[in-house]
Amino acid sequence: MKDSIRPAKLADTIAEHLEQLIVEGSLRPGEKLLPERELAVRFNVSRPSLREALEKLEQRGLLRSGRGGATFVAPLLGPTFTEPLHAVLAARPETTLDYLEFRTEVEGAAAYYAALRATDVDRAQIQARFEAMEAAHGHDVPAPDLAREEADADADFHLAVYEATHNVVILHIMRALAEMLRQDVFFNRAKLYQRTGVRQLLLGQHRALYEAIMKGDPAAARAAAEAHINFIRDALVEISRADARLEASLRRIAGGDIVAEK
């Protein structure tokens, strides 16, 4: 009896193609797919085969349905991963240093691989994100709005670096932590802005990272990324110590109010 080779089912082929786009990051969490009719034309397949493929991916948690029958890309690491972690970290401010320690390792590795593997498309995206950061840096707006605008540009720049690593684990873990990254960046900037000249220093650190990646220098990119996060960590530690000294001074002054006169 001869072995027979069955051709792959069309719906499975479509599902595998879409899965690859999701895993490699070409389709981002939250993005809305084309309507079924247009997507079938784009892929040159029948609507029943496309519908079956979409249903398979939805059952596996890679896609989700929205209002009006729209289909969206689901995050590989959803809120069950990020929300409990975010809640714990938010309730324990001292874990900020743990998070920055984690980021030192991840940012260093991401920068290294981005410099090594970035395509022309990746470099164009990184350039656009860096230029957006420069533009935000040059805006003359109230401090809170400035911190938020620069924080968003900062986070977008780092996410572009993660995409350029072509490492799906780094990409999807850091995408899942993207909102925490944005809030972390905002918190750090709000604290760091208390020091004169810090905005310019932070921009210079990002420029060093950007230039190393664009030049394709992995060692320099890793060093720039690690120096950037270490600067933030060291500055926050010093600010925290200064705050503690100020609070101790205020307590000593206030203490006089509850001491009986001799």
C-alpha beads as a LAMMPS data file, in Angstrom:
LAMMPS data file: protein, C-alpha beads

262 atoms
261 bonds

1 atom types
1 bond types

-500.0 500.0 xlo xhi
-500.0 500.0 ylo yhi
-500.0 500.0 zlo zhi

Masses

1 110.0

Atoms # bond

1 1 1 0.000 0.000 0.000
2 1 1 1.471 3.343 -1.039
3 1 1 1.612 6.242 1.372
4 1 1 -0.445 9.181 0.230
5 1 1 0.397 12.831 0.898
6 1 1 -2.619 14.951 1.649
7 1 1 -2.506 18.575 0.649
8 1 1 -2.792 20.981 3.561
9 1 1 -6.292 22.212 4.235
10 1 1 -6.679 25.788 2.985
11 1 1 -8.076 27.054 6.291
12 1 1 -5.037 25.623 8.123
13 1 1 -2.674 27.314 5.663
14 1 1 -4.399 30.668 6.178
15 1 1 -4.327 30.220 9.958
16 1 1 -0.615 29.374 9.902
17 1 1 0.128 32.482 7.830
18 1 1 -1.806 34.767 10.172
19 1 1 -0.222 33.116 13.197
20 1 1 3.240 33.805 11.787
21 1 1 2.346 37.476 11.298
22 1 1 1.150 37.694 14.907
23 1 1 4.104 35.860 16.441
24 1 1 6.743 37.815 14.523
25 1 1 5.053 41.086 15.469
26 1 1 3.877 42.146 12.016
27 1 1 0.341 42.173 13.379
28 1 1 0.278 44.080 16.670
29 1 1 -2.071 43.532 19.629
30 1 1 -5.234 45.574 19.269
31 1 1 -4.951 46.012 15.499
32 1 1 -8.161 45.500 13.567
33 1 1 -8.075 43.147 10.596
34 1 1 -9.676 44.051 7.301
35 1 1 -13.345 43.078 6.931
36 1 1 -13.799 39.445 5.989
37 1 1 -14.714 40.223 2.377
38 1 1 -11.622 42.402 1.822
39 1 1 -9.322 39.995 3.628
40 1 1 -10.516 37.079 1.464
41 1 1 -9.754 39.130 -1.657
42 1 1 -6.328 40.119 -0.269
43 1 1 -5.428 36.475 0.383
44 1 1 -7.205 35.268 -2.779
45 1 1 -9.154 32.635 -0.830
46 1 1 -12.795 31.808 -0.302
47 1 1 -14.676 33.461 2.536
48 1 1 -15.682 30.103 4.117
49 1 1 -12.001 29.030 4.293
50 1 1 -10.991 32.413 5.705
51 1 1 -13.813 32.323 8.255
52 1 1 -12.737 28.866 9.403
53 1 1 -9.128 30.045 9.780
54 1 1 -10.207 33.077 11.842
55 1 1 -12.330 30.874 14.079
56 1 1 -9.375 28.547 14.685
57 1 1 -7.159 31.452 15.743
58 1 1 -9.897 32.931 17.922
59 1 1 -10.313 29.599 19.717
60 1 1 -6.567 29.598 20.377
61 1 1 -6.671 33.130 21.792
62 1 1 -4.689 34.807 19.006
63 1 1 -7.643 36.778 17.665
64 1 1 -10.751 38.205 19.305
65 1 1 -14.096 39.408 18.007
66 1 1 -15.367 42.909 18.570
67 1 1 -18.472 44.918 17.830
68 1 1 -20.055 44.536 14.446
69 1 1 -18.186 41.328 13.719
70 1 1 -14.782 43.048 13.600
71 1 1 -11.710 40.912 14.300
72 1 1 -8.787 42.163 16.387
73 1 1 -5.344 40.824 17.160
74 1 1 -5.149 39.626 20.757
75 1 1 -1.988 40.042 22.883
76 1 1 -0.043 36.818 23.331
77 1 1 0.387 37.722 26.991
78 1 1 -2.920 39.146 28.123
79 1 1 -4.172 40.953 31.244
80 1 1 -4.005 37.764 33.341
81 1 1 -0.231 38.156 33.075
82 1 1 0.179 41.911 33.373
83 1 1 -2.581 43.148 35.688
84 1 1 -1.681 41.153 38.836
85 1 1 2.002 42.008 38.360
86 1 1 1.241 45.679 37.847
87 1 1 -0.948 45.754 40.951
88 1 1 1.780 44.194 43.099
89 1 1 4.470 46.562 41.810
90 1 1 2.224 49.613 42.227
91 1 1 1.481 48.645 45.834
92 1 1 5.180 48.214 46.637
93 1 1 7.162 51.260 45.417
94 1 1 10.440 49.678 46.511
95 1 1 10.080 47.177 43.651
96 1 1 10.821 50.013 41.205
97 1 1 14.506 49.182 41.594
98 1 1 13.780 45.503 40.898
99 1 1 11.980 46.515 37.726
100 1 1 14.872 48.740 36.665
101 1 1 17.302 45.895 37.371
102 1 1 15.200 43.690 35.094
103 1 1 15.102 46.394 32.446
104 1 1 18.878 46.788 32.531
105 1 1 19.258 43.179 31.411
106 1 1 16.453 43.275 28.856
107 1 1 17.359 46.670 27.393
108 1 1 20.996 45.633 27.048
109 1 1 20.096 42.420 25.238
110 1 1 17.464 44.139 23.094
111 1 1 19.872 46.874 22.037
112 1 1 22.537 44.298 21.197
113 1 1 20.238 42.230 18.990
114 1 1 18.608 45.280 17.408
115 1 1 22.029 46.562 16.316
116 1 1 22.877 43.098 15.028
117 1 1 19.614 42.226 13.256
118 1 1 17.714 45.423 12.395
119 1 1 16.513 45.655 8.806
120 1 1 16.209 48.878 6.831
121 1 1 12.521 48.915 7.771
122 1 1 13.368 48.510 11.458
123 1 1 15.954 51.282 11.333
124 1 1 13.483 53.613 9.634
125 1 1 10.981 52.938 12.433
126 1 1 13.591 53.502 15.140
127 1 1 14.631 56.738 13.450
128 1 1 11.041 57.959 13.319
129 1 1 10.545 57.175 17.005
130 1 1 13.791 58.908 17.993
131 1 1 12.885 62.004 15.972
132 1 1 9.499 62.063 17.728
133 1 1 11.375 62.022 21.038
134 1 1 13.560 64.914 19.901
135 1 1 10.464 66.846 18.837
136 1 1 8.812 66.275 22.225
137 1 1 11.998 67.409 23.924
138 1 1 11.834 70.710 22.052
139 1 1 8.230 71.537 22.959
140 1 1 7.548 74.324 25.430
141 1 1 4.564 73.037 27.421
142 1 1 3.704 72.762 31.151
143 1 1 5.900 70.287 33.038
144 1 1 3.268 67.526 33.624
145 1 1 2.206 67.550 29.961
146 1 1 5.841 67.608 28.889
147 1 1 6.676 64.617 31.069
148 1 1 3.759 62.659 29.620
149 1 1 4.587 63.538 26.005
150 1 1 8.249 62.664 26.423
151 1 1 7.351 59.506 28.344
152 1 1 5.155 58.276 25.502
153 1 1 7.856 59.056 22.943
154 1 1 10.422 57.327 25.168
155 1 1 8.314 54.153 25.492
156 1 1 7.561 54.089 21.754
157 1 1 11.277 54.325 21.005
158 1 1 12.103 51.377 23.258
159 1 1 9.279 49.319 21.761
160 1 1 10.698 49.961 18.286
161 1 1 14.030 48.634 19.539
162 1 1 12.320 45.476 20.867
163 1 1 10.704 44.929 17.470
164 1 1 14.100 45.236 15.776
165 1 1 15.532 42.396 17.893
166 1 1 13.561 39.815 15.894
167 1 1 13.337 37.911 19.174
168 1 1 9.701 37.024 19.724
169 1 1 10.134 36.387 23.469
170 1 1 11.646 39.826 24.138
171 1 1 9.085 41.442 21.854
172 1 1 5.944 39.933 23.336
173 1 1 6.991 40.102 26.981
174 1 1 7.902 43.773 26.673
175 1 1 4.797 44.528 24.630
176 1 1 2.731 42.974 27.403
177 1 1 4.513 45.239 29.858
178 1 1 4.183 48.258 27.552
179 1 1 1.672 50.113 29.730
180 1 1 3.754 49.471 32.815
181 1 1 6.759 50.704 30.855
182 1 1 4.907 53.915 30.002
183 1 1 3.901 54.496 33.605
184 1 1 7.390 53.622 34.792
185 1 1 8.946 56.052 32.334
186 1 1 6.514 58.779 33.397
187 1 1 7.252 58.216 37.079
188 1 1 10.977 58.238 36.468
189 1 1 10.877 61.421 34.423
190 1 1 8.701 63.223 36.957
191 1 1 11.273 62.410 39.630
192 1 1 14.325 63.027 37.482
193 1 1 13.070 66.415 36.279
194 1 1 13.728 67.657 39.793
195 1 1 17.377 67.807 38.758
196 1 1 18.720 70.513 36.491
197 1 1 19.882 69.318 33.089
198 1 1 18.427 65.813 33.358
199 1 1 16.193 66.194 30.300
200 1 1 19.222 66.886 28.142
201 1 1 21.140 63.993 29.691
202 1 1 18.296 61.555 29.006
203 1 1 18.031 62.690 25.401
204 1 1 21.786 62.289 24.996
205 1 1 21.607 58.752 26.376
206 1 1 18.874 57.851 23.908
207 1 1 20.873 59.423 21.095
208 1 1 23.886 57.256 21.970
209 1 1 21.669 54.166 21.879
210 1 1 20.035 55.252 18.631
211 1 1 23.345 55.949 16.901
212 1 1 24.870 52.635 17.991
213 1 1 21.911 50.693 16.604
214 1 1 21.896 52.652 13.365
215 1 1 25.637 51.988 12.947
216 1 1 25.131 48.287 13.614
217 1 1 27.451 48.253 16.638
218 1 1 26.008 45.654 19.077
219 1 1 28.570 46.166 21.865
220 1 1 28.135 49.939 21.862
221 1 1 24.339 49.561 21.753
222 1 1 24.335 47.248 24.765
223 1 1 26.630 49.583 26.704
224 1 1 24.474 52.619 25.872
225 1 1 21.250 50.868 26.917
226 1 1 22.694 49.623 30.199
227 1 1 24.230 53.017 30.987
228 1 1 20.843 54.667 30.386
229 1 1 18.916 52.425 32.783
230 1 1 21.708 52.470 35.374
231 1 1 21.679 56.275 35.305
232 1 1 17.934 56.289 35.999
233 1 1 18.315 53.780 38.826
234 1 1 21.208 55.611 40.505
235 1 1 19.494 58.993 40.192
236 1 1 16.247 57.654 41.682
237 1 1 18.144 56.095 44.590
238 1 1 19.821 59.428 45.325
239 1 1 16.534 61.333 45.037
240 1 1 14.886 58.829 47.380
241 1 1 17.686 59.299 49.909
242 1 1 17.375 63.083 49.664
243 1 1 13.609 62.805 50.206
244 1 1 14.191 60.621 53.268
245 1 1 16.631 63.164 54.722
246 1 1 14.113 65.965 54.144
247 1 1 11.339 63.984 55.836
248 1 1 13.611 63.318 58.820
249 1 1 14.348 67.031 59.106
250 1 1 10.649 67.882 58.978
251 1 1 9.889 65.300 61.672
252 1 1 12.534 66.835 63.941
253 1 1 10.954 70.264 63.499
254 1 1 7.441 68.902 64.043
255 1 1 8.617 66.996 67.080
256 1 1 8.874 70.228 68.997
257 1 1 5.111 70.598 68.936
258 1 1 4.591 67.563 71.172
259 1 1 7.383 68.172 73.669
260 1 1 6.425 69.759 76.991
261 1 1 8.190 72.971 77.911
262 1 1 10.644 72.735 80.788

Bonds

1 1 1 2
2 1 2 3
3 1 3 4
4 1 4 5
5 1 5 6
6 1 6 7
7 1 7 8
8 1 8 9
9 1 9 10
10 1 10 11
11 1 11 12
12 1 12 13
13 1 13 14
14 1 14 15
15 1 15 16
16 1 16 17
17 1 17 18
18 1 18 19
19 1 19 20
20 1 20 21
21 1 21 22
22 1 22 23
23 1 23 24
24 1 24 25
25 1 25 26
26 1 26 27
27 1 27 28
28 1 28 29
29 1 29 30
30 1 30 31
31 1 31 32
32 1 32 33
33 1 33 34
34 1 34 35
35 1 35 36
36 1 36 37
37 1 37 38
38 1 38 39
39 1 39 40
40 1 40 41
41 1 41 42
42 1 42 43
43 1 43 44
44 1 44 45
45 1 45 46
46 1 46 47
47 1 47 48
48 1 48 49
49 1 49 50
50 1 50 51
51 1 51 52
52 1 52 53
53 1 53 54
54 1 54 55
55 1 55 56
56 1 56 57
57 1 57 58
58 1 58 59
59 1 59 60
60 1 60 61
61 1 61 62
62 1 62 63
63 1 63 64
64 1 64 65
65 1 65 66
66 1 66 67
67 1 67 68
68 1 68 69
69 1 69 70
70 1 70 71
71 1 71 72
72 1 72 73
73 1 73 74
74 1 74 75
75 1 75 76
76 1 76 77
77 1 77 78
78 1 78 79
79 1 79 80
80 1 80 81
81 1 81 82
82 1 82 83
83 1 83 84
84 1 84 85
85 1 85 86
86 1 86 87
87 1 87 88
88 1 88 89
89 1 89 90
90 1 90 91
91 1 91 92
92 1 92 93
93 1 93 94
94 1 94 95
95 1 95 96
96 1 96 97
97 1 97 98
98 1 98 99
99 1 99 100
100 1 100 101
101 1 101 102
102 1 102 103
103 1 103 104
104 1 104 105
105 1 105 106
106 1 106 107
107 1 107 108
108 1 108 109
109 1 109 110
110 1 110 111
111 1 111 112
112 1 112 113
113 1 113 114
114 1 114 115
115 1 115 116
116 1 116 117
117 1 117 118
118 1 118 119
119 1 119 120
120 1 120 121
121 1 121 122
122 1 122 123
123 1 123 124
124 1 124 125
125 1 125 126
126 1 126 127
127 1 127 128
128 1 128 129
129 1 129 130
130 1 130 131
131 1 131 132
132 1 132 133
133 1 133 134
134 1 134 135
135 1 135 136
136 1 136 137
137 1 137 138
138 1 138 139
139 1 139 140
140 1 140 141
141 1 141 142
142 1 142 143
143 1 143 144
144 1 144 145
145 1 145 146
146 1 146 147
147 1 147 148
148 1 148 149
149 1 149 150
150 1 150 151
151 1 151 152
152 1 152 153
153 1 153 154
154 1 154 155
155 1 155 156
156 1 156 157
157 1 157 158
158 1 158 159
159 1 159 160
160 1 160 161
161 1 161 162
162 1 162 163
163 1 163 164
164 1 164 165
165 1 165 166
166 1 166 167
167 1 167 168
168 1 168 169
169 1 169 170
170 1 170 171
171 1 171 172
172 1 172 173
173 1 173 174
174 1 174 175
175 1 175 176
176 1 176 177
177 1 177 178
178 1 178 179
179 1 179 180
180 1 180 181
181 1 181 182
182 1 182 183
183 1 183 184
184 1 184 185
185 1 185 186
186 1 186 187
187 1 187 188
188 1 188 189
189 1 189 190
190 1 190 191
191 1 191 192
192 1 192 193
193 1 193 194
194 1 194 195
195 1 195 196
196 1 196 197
197 1 197 198
198 1 198 199
199 1 199 200
200 1 200 201
201 1 201 202
202 1 202 203
203 1 203 204
204 1 204 205
205 1 205 206
206 1 206 207
207 1 207 208
208 1 208 209
209 1 209 210
210 1 210 211
211 1 211 212
212 1 212 213
213 1 213 214
214 1 214 215
215 1 215 216
216 1 216 217
217 1 217 218
218 1 218 219
219 1 219 220
220 1 220 221
221 1 221 222
222 1 222 223
223 1 223 224
224 1 224 225
225 1 225 226
226 1 226 227
227 1 227 228
228 1 228 229
229 1 229 230
230 1 230 231
231 1 231 232
232 1 232 233
233 1 233 234
234 1 234 235
235 1 235 236
236 1 236 237
237 1 237 238
238 1 238 239
239 1 239 240
240 1 240 241
241 1 241 242
242 1 242 243
243 1 243 244
244 1 244 245
245 1 245 246
246 1 246 247
247 1 247 248
248 1 248 249
249 1 249 250
250 1 250 251
251 1 251 252
252 1 252 253
253 1 253 254
254 1 254 255
255 1 255 256
256 1 256 257
257 1 257 258
258 1 258 259
259 1 259 260
260 1 260 261
261 1 261 262
